[in-house]
Amino acid sequence: MRSVFSGQTAALVAVLVAVVTAGPVVKRDIYGGWPQQVHLSYAGSTSEMTVTWSTANKTDSVVEYGEDGLVKTARGSSVEFEDGGDEHRVQYIHRVTMTGLTPGHKYMYHCGSMEGGWSDLYTFTAMKDGADWSPSFAAFGDMGNENAQSLSRLQGDTQRGMYDFILHVGDFAYDMDTENARVGDAFMNQIQSIAAYVPYMTCVGNHENAYNFSNYVNRFSMPGGVQSLFYSFDVGPAHIVGFSTELYFYIQYGLKQMTEQYKWLEQDLMEAAKPENRKQRPWIITMGHRPMYCSNNDHDDCTKHESVVRKGRVGFPGVEDLFYKYGVDLEIWAHEHTYERLWPVYDYKVYNGSMATPYTNPKAPVHIITGSAGCRERHDGWVPNPPAWSALRNSDYGYTRFKLHNSTHLYLEQVSDDKDGQVIDSIWVIKDQHGPYSHT
């Protein structure tokens, strides 16, 4: 540009003016072809793992990997993602799936290209095969790049090998589109020290709604395709379902996806609940951002008796009856910036296994709300008197750990970051039999 304004021809100036005025100015932050925001996602097959990363320039999409050196090469593709903000910032988001993995084996990898440069060297363990093993994972929602209180402890847990995967239950960065998506870039780099080592499985939250959820659907790579807001995967003795509660609220983007999601959920749960499938993977676990129930005092959807997520909109059913019908065992939520454990509940009624052992053979799904990982909006408050279905409430920053021990025993515990990693709540969910609930 310096030479243009120091004596180049008027014709060249005219061409440049025409280009500049023909459309919005596209801006990039300067990091060239160097890979940033590296994260893994489970591709759905134990012999595969997907790597996603970003560059400012268009480069080849390559991952080199192996057990004893970078001896294998996988190639993929990139998409140009233009943020919807005023600057119309552009980055290239790359996706490559590593194949031929041996289940349960440890691999090293890096991503990038010869022309753009390579990422740091990372390691991961390929997902184990079959149902006869005991996966461990952490779940949380509502973590921003400011006040991310739980991040460093989660990083330490992950790099000590405590988790097989992570569930981030909506609301990222606060927000990924903020400052023309620079906050999203910073957040994705912050979680790299977790997400580059274990599959980082996600669902969308209300803070991702800008520009029709474009930052979310472009940055993450869940099974089912780039645009998929609902998907499922099998791991050990569990079938895990991620879905979008936000389709019930941001109807300005159209109603079609709400219908498609409900049909997909019913078909997916029907298949998972077939006796031959339930025998192999008896635990059905769902994750969605906005809960059906909560006892916070912020007037969110979950504080209302006719919750939209629970009951639906006119012509569009909610998910409580569906999850009950197919015997969902555990429902993981976030959105409220607190931790709340519910008694087994359906239609506002508590269905404990027994008074002495409420989570042994419960007669309704168990709900966990884990939205206190830490963000700039701080905590939410509580109504003074907890409802009968609320078992425990806590306002510490933290996250939830889960271990699927076997087909009958699931353990979960809440970790308090405020109390230096102390476990402040724990339960065993014990189910001798999985399947549809019945109170007749």
N, C-alpha and C positions, 0 to 999 in steps of 0.2 A: 504493500500500500504506500510506502514511503516514496517509491519511484513514480507511482502514479501522480502524486501531488508535487513532483519536482521536474515536470517537463515532458511527460509522456503525451501521446497524441490525444486529441479531443475524441477521436473515435473510440479509443480504449476506455476513456472516462465514461463515454456514453453507454458503452456495453456494461460497465460495472454498475452504473446508476440503474440501468434497466434490470439487472440481476437483483440488486438490493431492493428495489421498489416493487419487484414482481410478487413478493410474498413476505412472510415474517422472517426476521433475522434469526438464523439458527446459531446458537451459542453452545460451546463446549467448555468444560473445565479442562485444563491442560494436564492430561496424563497419558496422552498418546495411545500406544498399543499395549501398554502394560496392563495385565489382568488385575482387576480389583473385584471386591465383593464376591469372593469365591464361596460357593456353598453346594452341599450335596443334597440329593433327594433320592429316595428309594424308588426305583423304576417299576417295582412290582414283581420282579423275578430275582431270586437269590443269586443268579449269575450276572446281575447287572447293577450298575449304580450310575446315576446321572450327575454330571458336574455342570453348574451354571456360573457364569462370571460376566463381567462388563469391561468394555474398553471404550475409549473415546473415539478411536479410529476403527475403520473396518479392516479386520485382519482375518487370517485363517483361524479356524476353531479346532484346536488340537489338544488332546490329553495324552501324555506319556505316562505309563504306569507299569507296575509289576510287583511281584513278591520280593525279589532279590535284585532290584534295579529297575530302571525305566526301560524295560525290554519290549513292551507292547505299545502300540499306537492306536488311538481311536480318533476319528474325525467326525465333526458334526457341522453345524451351521449357526449363523447369527441372524438376528432380526434387528432392524433399526428401530429404536424406541425414541419417539419424540414426546417429551413431557408436554402437558397441556398448558403450562404456565406462560406468562408473558414473554419469557426469553426463548421459549421453544427449544430448550436444550436437548441435544441428541446424544445418545450413547448406543453402543452395539452390545446386545445381550446374546451371549454364546451358550449353546447347549450341546453337550457331548455325552453320550452314554458309553461307559466302559462295559465291555462284554467279556464272556469267557471267564468270569470270576469263579473261584472255588468257594462254596459257602463256608463261612466261619474263618476264612484265612485273612491275614493282615496284608494290606497292600500300601505301597507308596505311590504318589502321583504328583504331577504338576500340570498346569494348564497354560495355554497361551499359543505362541507361534514363534517361528524363527524371525520373522520380520518385525514383530511387535514386542517380543520379550516373553519371559516365562514367569509364572507365579513362584512363590516359595514352594518348598517341598512339603507335602502333607501326607498323613497316613489315615487309613480307615480300615475297618474290618467288614468284609462282605457279610451280609445277613445270613444267619444260619438257616439251614433247610429244614423242612418238616415242622410238625407241631410239638414235638417232644423236647422242648427246651424252654428256658425261663427268661424271657426278655425283660429288660429294665429300661424305663424311660422317664423323662421329666416332662411335665406339662405346666404351662403358664400362659397368660395373655397379658395384653396391655403393658408392653414394655417399650419405652421410648429411648431415644439416644440421649435425652436429658433425664437425670434422676433414675437411671436404670440400676436401681439398688441391687438387684439380684444377679446382674450380669457377671461380675467377677467370680462369684461363688459357682455359678453355672459353668463358667469357663474352666475353673479348677476341677469341678466334678467330671466334666467331659474329658479333659486331658488326663485324668486319672483312670479313664476307662470305665466309668460308672454306668454309662448309658449306651444302649443300642440305637436309640433314635430320640429325637426331641419332638414334642407337639407344641407349637406356638399357636394358641387359640385366638387369633385375631388381634388387631390393633398393634401396628408396628410404627416405631420412629416418632410418631406424633408431629407431623404426619409425613409419609413418604413423599408427598407432593410439595411440602413446605419449602420455601425459598427456591422455587423452581426445581424441586426434587433434589436439592443438595442435601437436605436433611435425610432423605431416603438413601442417598449414596453413603453418607456418614454412618447411618445405622447399619447398612449392609456390611460395611467394613468393620463395624464394631462386633457384629455377631460372627464374623469370619473365624474367630478363634474357637468357636463352637461348631459352626455349620460347615466348616471345611473338613471336619473330622468325623461327624456322624450325620446321618440323614436328618434334615431339618424340615419336618412335615408341618404344613400350615393350613389354616382356614382364614377366610377373609373376615374383617371386622368393620364397624362403622367408620373408623378413621381412614379406611382405604377407599371411601366412596368417590373421591374427586375424579372427574373425567371418566366416569363409568368404570371405576376400579382399575384404571389402566396401569398405574404403578404396580399394583399387586399382580395382575395377571401377566404382566411382562417380566417381572423380576423373579417370580417363583415358577418351579417346574414340577407340578404334582402329576401323579399318574392320570392318564386320560387326556393329556394335551395341554398346551399352553393356556388356553382360555377356560379350562375346567375349574369351576368353583365348587364342584362336588365330585368326590372320588372315594375309593376304598382300597385297602391293601390288607394282606394277610401277613401276620408275624407270629411265630410260635403258636400258642393255643388261642389266638385272638384274631378276630376280624374287626378292623378299625375303619370307621366311616367319618370322613370330613365333609361338611356341607356348609352352605351359606345361609345364615339367618337374615342377612342384609337384603336378600331378594324380597322379603316381606315388607321392607321399609322404603327402599329407594325405587319405587314403582315408576318413577319418571323415566327410567331406563328400559321400561317395557315389562309386560307381565309374562311373556313367553317363557323366560328362564325359570320363573317360579313354578309354572306348570311342569316344565321339563324336569326340574329338580325333584319335585314330589314323585313323579312317575319313576324317575331313576331310583330314588330312595326306596320306593316300594318294591321295585324289581330286585334291587341289590339285597335288601333285607330278606325278601322272600327266598332268594337263592341261598343266602347265608344260613337261614333258618331251616333249610331242608335237613331231615334227620341225618343223612350221610355227611353233610357238611358240618352240621352242629356237633356231630360226634368227633370230628377231627379238630374243629376250632370252635369250642363251646362258648367262649367269651365274645360277646358283641359289644363293642365300645364305640360311642359316637363323640364327636367334638364339633361344637358350633359356638359362635361367639356370644350371642345374647341368650341368657338363661331363660327358662320358663318360669322359674321361681327365684325369688331373692327377698331378703328382709332389710334391704337398704332403704334409705329415706330420700332418695333422689328422684322419685316419680318415674323411673325408667319403666320399660315395658314389663319387666319381670315383677314389678311391684303391683301390677294391676291384675285383678281376678281374671279378666278376659285377655290375658296375654296373647299378642298376635302370634308369637312363635308357638305357643301352646295350642291355641284354638284356631288360628288362621284368620283370613279375611273372607268376606263374602265371595263364595265361589272358589276359594283357594284354601284347602284345609291346612291346619297346623300339623305339628309333628308328634304331639304327645300320644294320641291314640295309635298312630302308626308305630311308634317305638314300643309302646305297651303290647300291641298286637303281636309283634315279632320277638318279644322277650329280650329287648335290649337290657344288658346287665348294668352298664355304667355309662353315664352321660357326663361329659366334661365340658364346662362352660367357663366364660371369663366375663369381660365387660364391666362388672362391678369391681372396683379397685380394693378388693378385700378377699378374704378366704371364708367360704361358708360350706359346711358339710350338712347335707340334708339326710333325714331319715328316708328309707325307701318310701316313695310317694307317687301317687297317681290321682289325678283329679282332686287335689288338695287333701286327700286322705292318706294317712300313714299306714303302711302295710309292712311292719317289721316282721322278721322271721319269728321272733318271740320277744317278750319283755326283757329276758335275761340276755339274749343274743340277737339283737335286732338285725345284724348283717349276716346272719347264718340262714340261708335259704329264704331271703327276703321275697316278698310277694309283689314287688314293684321295683322299677329301676332305682339305682342309687345315683344321686346327683352331687357333683363336686364343682364349686365355683372357685376358680383360681386365677383371679385377675389382679394380683398384687405384686407383680414383678417389678413395678416402679416406672413412673412416667411423670411428666411435668404437671399433670392434673392432680397429683397426690392421691389421698385416700377418699373414699366415700363413707358417709355416716350410716348409722343404723336406726331403724325404728325402735322405740323404747322397749317394747315387749316382743320377743321373738315369737313367731307363729309356732304352732304345734309341730309342723314338719321340719323346722330348723333345729338341727342337732347341736351345732357348734359354730360360733362366729369369731373371727379374729381379724384385726386390722394391721398386723405387722406386714412389712414387705416380705415377700418370699415366693416360694414355688412348691410344686407338689411332685413327689417321686412315687413311681409305681413299679411294682414287680409282679409279673404274672408267673407265679411259682409253678402252677400246673393247671390241669383242667378244672380243679375245684377251688383253688385258693389264690386269691389276689390280695396283695398287701399294698397299702398306700400310706404315705406320711407327708405332713406339711412341714417344710423347712422355713424357719424364721431367719431372715437376714438381719433384722433388728437385734436378735438375740444370738448373733455370731454363729448361725448355722444350727441352732438347737432345734430338735424335732418337737413341735408344739402340739401335734395331733397325729394320731395313727389309728388305723382300723384294718382288720381282716374282713374281706368279703368272701364268704364261704358258700359255695353252691354245689350241692350234691347232684343237682339236676338243672339243666338250662333249657329254656324254651318259653313258649307263651305263658303269660300269667293268667290265673283264673281265681276269682273270688266267690264262685258259686258253691 
